[in-house]
């Protein structure tokens, strides 16, 4: 899978679809940047905690809770961009071989893979939605009362946003695969 943003090899895509994809790619990029900023913030927080423990014998309260929630948030903020850029773990050796012999078969396999991924991420989204509502309604928090507490609903919301962004990228990839499959030239992704 290559970067969706490659304009030269995807002239077979209609202009309206390319416009939709540019908007979705921009939103995915924004989520990725937010995830990167969160990584930086966690790094600063962990360093402040370590320096506070060693130099002043006063650790920063809630660092383990914040770090554990931030890791989940970072993954879901950046997963759509990782997929868009082709950085998800998979082996392309077989697909590259098929590409040389039968480009349309590769497009078909890409479509099947993407449809399976859509089903899986939809299940994750569906299972996460009630957890977000429950955390929001009940005011569920992480930490210890009197020391440090943080609501968990923002992380649950980020999971939903990340799943939605990944679903959009998967649907765009499926449509791109379908266009490649039905193209007169048998173009691949």
RAMOMO-V954003 format. One record per residue. D_FIRST is the distance of its C-alpha to the first C-alpha in Angstrom with 1 decimal. Layout:
# RAMOMO-V954003
D_FIRST
D_FIRST
This chain:
# RAMOMO-V954003
0.0
3.8
6.9
8.4
11.6
11.4
14.5
15.2
12.6
13.0
16.8
16.8
16.3
19.8
21.2
22.0
18.5
17.3
20.3
19.4
15.9
17.6
20.0
17.6
15.6
19.1
20.2
17.2
18.0
21.6
20.9
19.1
22.1
24.5
22.9
23.2
26.8
27.5
26.4
28.9
31.6
31.3
31.6
34.7
36.1
35.8
37.4
40.2
40.7
41.0
43.3
45.3
45.8
46.8
48.8
50.3
50.1
48.6
45.1
43.0
43.2
40.2
37.7
36.5
36.0
34.3
31.9
31.0
30.5
28.5
26.0
25.1
25.1
22.8
20.2
20.2
20.5
17.3
15.0
13.7
13.0
11.3
8.8
8.7
8.1
5.3
8.6
9.2
10.7
9.4
10.0
7.9
11.3
12.2
9.2
9.7
13.3
13.1
11.3
14.4
16.8
15.8
13.0
14.3
14.1
10.3
10.3
12.9
11.3
8.3
11.4
13.4
11.1
10.9
14.7
15.5
13.9
15.9
19.0
18.7
18.4
21.1
23.3
22.8
23.7
26.6
27.9
27.7
29.5
32.9
32.6
32.3
35.3
37.3
36.7
37.6
40.7
42.0
41.3
39.8
39.5
38.6
41.3
45.0
47.5
49.7
47.3
43.9
42.1
38.9
37.8
34.6
33.9
31.8
29.4
29.3
28.7
25.8
24.2
24.6
23.3
20.2
19.6
20.3
17.9
15.1
16.3
16.3
12.6
11.9
14.3
12.9
9.5
11.8
13.9
11.4
10.5
14.2
15.0
12.9
14.6
17.9
17.7
20.5
18.5
15.9
13.1
9.5
6.5
